[in-house]
């Protein structure tokens, strides 16, 4: 469990559903509006029994009949300072979703994660184990918004075992801004370390990332952030969003 950096060409194949000997059921469905845009997404979480992952969340961009009317209506509601949650429900109540225009744009896989919270009490979160966002949506803030929804739904969301430089930068910046407080956690000792602050450093100076086997001259999006050069692998450290 580590924020060790890996190359950006790394990917976990989430194009297929996981193999599982047991059953499955839809455990949660959330509709949310993209900030500063008129796109409504649907997150459908399926829980699996004895599968490769405990949960898979499929993200769809909803298509609508008379899409121009829908876009204009969302803009009008925003001009009236209507909250996004109410806007989404208002649009869905029009019953104008067009399934033929609705498309899957991302998938996220995550498992149960037991940990000790800041009060040293047992708590449960979800640890990201794989993430795929379609190329045309990558870099558009969708992953951060999905993490925000998952943090609200499950209270605590934990980073993946390994992160690309893009994923690490997402947690260091965007996730803190849109999803909630991010804490550094020592999974080996089962104890809270400190809150992650600006610049990918803990409030008391902890640097939770190392660069793994990456060439220091090829850090991409991570070039603006520090890394722990004294530890080969920070496997015992994870990052936890608390909504």
C-alpha positions as CSV (number, residue, x, y, z in Angstrom):
1,X,0.0,0.0,0.0
2,X,2.1,2.9,-1.2
3,X,2.1,6.2,-2.9
4,X,5.1,4.9,-4.9
5,X,5.2,6.5,-8.4
6,X,5.1,4.4,-11.6
7,X,5.1,5.3,-15.3
8,X,2.1,7.0,-16.9
9,X,1.8,4.1,-19.3
10,X,0.7,1.8,-16.5
11,X,-3.0,0.9,-16.5
12,X,-5.3,-1.7,-14.9
13,X,-7.7,-3.2,-17.4
14,X,-11.2,-2.4,-16.2
15,X,-12.8,-2.9,-19.6
16,X,-14.2,-6.3,-18.5
17,X,-16.2,-7.1,-15.4
18,X,-14.3,-9.0,-12.7
19,X,-14.4,-12.8,-12.5
20,X,-16.3,-13.9,-9.4
21,X,-17.6,-17.2,-8.1
22,X,-20.3,-15.6,-6.0
23,X,-23.1,-13.2,-6.7
24,X,-23.4,-9.4,-7.1
25,X,-25.9,-6.6,-6.6
26,X,-26.2,-2.9,-7.3
27,X,-25.3,-1.3,-4.0
28,X,-25.5,2.4,-4.9
29,X,-26.6,4.7,-7.7
30,X,-25.6,8.4,-7.7
31,X,-26.3,11.1,-10.3
32,X,-24.1,14.2,-10.2
33,X,-23.5,17.3,-12.3
34,X,-20.1,18.3,-13.5
35,X,-19.0,21.6,-12.0
36,X,-19.0,24.5,-14.5
37,X,-20.5,22.2,-17.2
38,X,-23.8,20.9,-18.2
39,X,-22.9,17.2,-18.1
40,X,-24.8,14.9,-15.8
41,X,-23.0,11.6,-14.8
42,X,-24.4,8.5,-13.2
43,X,-22.3,6.4,-10.9
44,X,-23.5,2.8,-10.5
45,X,-21.7,0.8,-7.8
46,X,-21.9,-3.0,-7.9
47,X,-20.8,-5.1,-4.9
48,X,-19.4,-8.5,-5.6
49,X,-19.0,-11.6,-3.5
50,X,-15.6,-13.3,-3.7
51,X,-14.6,-11.4,-6.8
52,X,-11.3,-9.8,-7.9
53,X,-12.6,-6.5,-6.3
54,X,-15.2,-5.8,-3.6
55,X,-16.8,-3.1,-5.7
56,X,-16.8,-1.7,-9.3
57,X,-18.2,1.7,-10.0
58,X,-19.3,2.4,-13.6
59,X,-19.5,6.0,-14.6
60,X,-21.9,7.0,-17.5
61,X,-22.4,10.3,-19.2
62,X,-26.2,10.6,-19.5
63,X,-27.6,11.5,-22.9
64,X,-30.8,13.3,-23.4
65,X,-33.6,13.9,-25.9
66,X,-33.4,17.5,-27.0
67,X,-29.9,18.0,-25.5
68,X,-29.8,21.7,-26.3
69,X,-33.0,22.2,-24.2
70,X,-31.4,20.3,-21.3
71,X,-28.2,22.3,-21.5
72,X,-30.1,25.6,-21.6
73,X,-32.3,24.5,-18.7
74,X,-29.3,23.6,-16.5
75,X,-27.7,27.0,-17.3
76,X,-31.0,28.8,-16.3
77,X,-31.2,26.9,-13.0
78,X,-27.6,27.8,-12.2
79,X,-28.3,31.4,-12.9
80,X,-31.1,31.2,-10.3
81,X,-28.5,29.8,-7.8
82,X,-30.2,26.4,-7.6
83,X,-27.9,23.8,-5.9
84,X,-26.4,21.2,-8.2
85,X,-28.2,18.3,-6.4
86,X,-31.6,19.9,-7.0
87,X,-30.7,20.7,-10.6
88,X,-29.8,17.0,-11.3
89,X,-33.1,15.9,-9.8
90,X,-35.1,18.5,-11.7
91,X,-33.5,17.4,-15.0
92,X,-34.1,13.7,-14.3
93,X,-37.7,14.4,-13.3
94,X,-38.3,15.5,-16.9
95,X,-37.8,11.9,-18.0
96,X,-35.8,12.8,-21.0
97,X,-32.8,10.5,-20.6
98,X,-31.9,8.8,-23.9
99,X,-30.3,5.4,-23.2
100,X,-29.0,5.3,-26.8
101,X,-26.9,8.4,-26.2
102,X,-25.8,7.4,-22.7
103,X,-22.2,6.0,-22.7
104,X,-19.8,4.6,-20.2
105,X,-16.8,7.0,-19.7
106,X,-15.0,5.5,-16.7
107,X,-14.7,2.6,-14.3
108,X,-13.2,2.5,-10.7
109,X,-12.5,-0.7,-8.7
110,X,-12.1,-0.6,-4.9
111,X,-11.9,-2.9,-1.9
112,X,-12.8,-2.6,1.8
113,X,-10.1,-1.1,3.9
114,X,-9.9,-1.3,7.7
115,X,-7.9,1.4,9.6
116,X,-7.6,3.4,12.8
117,X,-9.0,6.9,12.4
118,X,-7.6,10.1,14.0
119,X,-9.3,9.1,17.3
120,X,-7.6,5.7,17.2
121,X,-10.9,4.0,16.7
122,X,-11.6,1.2,14.1
123,X,-13.0,2.6,10.9
124,X,-13.8,1.3,7.4
125,X,-13.1,3.0,4.1
126,X,-12.7,1.9,0.5
127,X,-9.3,1.6,-1.2
128,X,-9.0,2.4,-4.9
129,X,-7.5,-0.6,-6.7
130,X,-7.8,0.5,-10.3
131,X,-9.1,3.4,-12.2
132,X,-9.9,3.9,-15.9
133,X,-11.1,7.2,-17.4
134,X,-11.7,7.5,-21.2
135,X,-9.1,9.5,-23.0
136,X,-11.4,12.3,-23.9
137,X,-12.3,12.7,-20.2
138,X,-8.8,12.4,-18.7
139,X,-7.5,15.6,-17.4
140,X,-11.0,17.1,-17.3
141,X,-11.5,16.7,-13.6
142,X,-13.9,13.7,-13.8
143,X,-11.7,11.5,-11.5
144,X,-11.6,14.1,-8.8
145,X,-15.4,14.4,-8.9
146,X,-15.9,10.6,-8.8
147,X,-13.6,10.5,-5.7
148,X,-15.6,13.2,-4.1
149,X,-18.8,11.2,-4.6
150,X,-17.2,8.0,-3.3
151,X,-15.9,9.9,-0.2
152,X,-19.3,11.3,0.5
153,X,-20.9,7.9,0.0
154,X,-18.4,5.8,2.1
155,X,-16.9,8.6,4.3
156,X,-13.3,7.5,3.7
157,X,-11.5,6.8,0.5
158,X,-8.0,5.4,0.3
159,X,-5.4,5.8,-2.5
160,X,-4.3,2.9,-4.8
161,X,-1.3,0.7,-4.0
162,X,0.6,2.4,-6.8
163,X,0.0,5.7,-8.6
164,X,1.0,7.2,-11.9
165,X,2.5,10.6,-11.7
166,X,-0.9,11.9,-13.0
167,X,-2.8,10.0,-10.2
168,X,-0.4,11.2,-7.5
169,X,-0.7,14.8,-8.7
170,X,-4.5,14.3,-8.6
171,X,-4.4,13.3,-4.9
172,X,-1.8,16.0,-4.0
173,X,-3.9,18.8,-5.5
174,X,-7.3,18.3,-7.1
175,X,-8.6,15.7,-4.6
176,X,-7.8,17.9,-1.6
177,X,-9.7,20.8,-3.3
178,X,-12.8,18.9,-4.3
179,X,-13.2,15.8,-2.2
180,X,-12.2,16.7,1.3
181,X,-9.4,16.5,3.9
182,X,-6.6,14.1,3.0
183,X,-4.6,12.3,5.7
184,X,-1.3,10.4,5.6
185,X,-1.7,7.0,7.3
186,X,0.9,4.4,8.3
187,X,-0.6,1.0,7.4
188,X,2.2,-0.9,8.9
189,X,1.7,0.6,12.4
190,X,-2.1,1.2,11.8
191,X,-1.9,4.8,12.9
192,X,-2.6,8.2,11.7
193,X,0.5,10.3,10.8
194,X,-0.7,13.8,9.8
195,X,-2.8,15.8,7.4
196,X,-1.6,16.3,3.9
197,X,-0.9,20.0,3.2
198,X,-0.2,22.1,0.1
199,X,2.7,21.0,-2.0
200,X,2.3,17.2,-1.4
201,X,3.9,17.5,2.1
202,X,2.3,16.8,5.5
203,X,1.5,19.7,7.8
204,X,4.5,18.6,10.0
205,X,6.8,17.9,7.0
206,X,6.2,14.3,6.1
207,X,6.8,13.5,2.5
208,X,4.7,10.5,1.7
209,X,5.7,9.8,-1.9
210,X,8.8,8.1,-3.3
211,X,9.5,7.8,-7.1
212,X,9.9,4.0,-7.2
213,X,11.9,3.1,-10.3
214,X,11.1,6.2,-12.2
215,X,13.9,8.3,-13.7
216,X,14.1,11.5,-11.7
217,X,14.4,13.4,-15.0
218,X,11.1,12.0,-16.3
219,X,8.6,12.8,-13.5
220,X,6.0,14.5,-15.8
221,X,3.2,16.0,-13.7
222,X,5.1,15.2,-10.5
223,X,8.1,17.5,-11.3
224,X,6.6,20.3,-9.3
225,X,6.3,18.1,-6.1
226,X,8.9,16.6,-3.8
227,X,9.5,12.9,-3.2
228,X,11.1,11.0,-0.4
229,X,14.6,10.2,-1.5
230,X,15.7,8.5,1.7
231,X,13.1,5.7,1.5
232,X,13.1,3.3,-1.5
233,X,9.5,2.5,-1.2
234,X,6.9,4.1,1.1
235,X,4.8,1.0,1.0
236,X,3.5,1.5,4.5
237,X,2.0,4.9,3.7
238,X,-1.4,5.5,2.2
239,X,-3.5,8.6,1.7
240,X,-7.1,8.7,3.1
241,X,-9.8,11.2,2.1
242,X,-12.2,11.9,4.9
243,X,-15.4,13.6,3.7
